Amino acid sequence: MEARAPRPGVPVRGSGSGRPVMAALDLLGRRWTMRILWELSQAPAGFRELQRRCERMSSSVLSTRIEELTDARLLALDGDGYHLTPLGQGLVEALKPLGAWSRRWAEEMGPATEGGPE
């Protein structure tokens, strides 16, 4: 079965509206999606290298996520391996303010407690 990425204009998990932002949040909320985007924003990688960088996630999950992200036109494959497309690079740039906000949030929250990550 071919993986299909959420698409603007089509109902997605948690929303029947088809709004583009809801489709984007559905895609980005899928397990490992953000990690794959992060890793490929650092450097292109082949399948095995990407799997290694993603802490050896299962090959079936990686394959599914790659298909979804390729279908969404965020990734492409060439001789250097998988890489972000211009649309994928734009997404990574758009997420940078969220990264800055999360660091401020972490500072406000203080040190992690009860075994949470620091």
C-alpha positions in Angstrom: 0.0 0.0 0.0 1.4 3.4 -1.0 1.8 5.9 1.8 -0.2 9.1 1.2 0.7 12.3 2.9 -2.0 14.5 4.2 -3.0 17.1 1.6 -4.5 20.6 1.8 -8.2 20.5 0.9 -8.7 16.9 2.1 -10.0 16.0 5.6 -7.2 14.7 7.9 -6.9 13.2 11.4 -8.6 15.5 13.9 -10.1 17.9 11.3 -12.6 17.5 8.5 -12.0 21.1 7.3 -9.2 20.3 4.8 -7.4 23.5 5.9 -3.8 23.5 4.8 -2.5 24.1 8.4 -4.4 21.1 9.6 -3.0 18.9 6.9 0.5 20.2 7.7 0.0 19.6 11.5 -1.2 16.0 10.7 1.9 15.3 8.6 4.3 16.9 11.1 2.7 15.1 14.0 3.4 11.7 12.7 6.0 9.7 14.6 9.6 10.4 13.4 8.6 13.0 10.8 10.2 15.9 12.5 13.4 13.9 13.3 13.7 13.0 9.6 13.3 16.6 8.6 15.8 17.7 11.2 18.4 15.1 10.1 18.0 16.0 6.4 18.3 19.7 7.2 21.8 19.0 8.5 22.9 16.9 5.4 21.6 14.6 2.8 21.6 10.9 3.6 20.9 7.6 2.1 18.3 5.2 3.6 20.7 3.3 5.9 22.5 6.5 7.1 19.2 8.2 7.8 18.1 5.1 9.7 21.3 5.2 11.8 20.9 8.9 12.5 17.4 8.3 13.6 18.5 5.9 16.3 17.8 2.9 14.1 14.1 3.4 13.7 12.5 0.4 12.0 13.0 0.3 8.2 9.3 0.0 7.6 8.5 3.2 9.5 11.3 5.0 7.8 10.2 3.8 4.4 6.6 4.9 5.1 7.7 8.4 6.4 10.0 8.9 3.4 7.1 8.0 1.1 4.8 10.4 2.8 7.4 13.3 2.9 8.2 12.6 -0.8 4.5 12.6 -1.7 4.2 15.9 0.2 7.1 17.2 -1.9 9.3 17.9 1.1 12.0 15.3 0.2 13.6 14.1 -2.9 16.1 11.4 -3.8 19.2 11.9 -5.9 22.7 10.6 -6.2 23.6 12.0 -2.7 20.7 10.4 -1.0 17.5 11.9 0.4 17.5 15.7 0.7 15.1 18.5 1.4 13.4 20.1 -1.5 13.0 23.9 -1.6 9.6 23.4 -0.1 11.1 21.2 2.7 13.8 23.8 3.3 11.1 26.5 3.6 9.3 24.4 6.2 12.5 24.0 8.2 13.0 27.8 8.1 9.3 28.4 9.1 9.9 26.1 12.2 12.9 28.2 13.5 10.7 30.6 15.4 9.1 27.6 17.1 12.5 26.4 18.2 13.3 29.9 19.6 10.0 29.9 21.5 10.6 26.4 22.9 13.9 27.5 24.3 12.3 30.4 26.1 9.6 28.1 27.3 12.2 25.7 28.7 13.9 28.6 30.5 10.5 29.6 32.0 9.7 26.1 33.1 13.1 25.6 34.8 14.9 22.3 35.3 13.1 19.1 34.4 11.8 17.0 37.3 10.5 13.5 37.9 12.9 11.9 35.5 12.0 14.1 32.5 14.7 15.1 30.0 16.9 18.1 30.9 
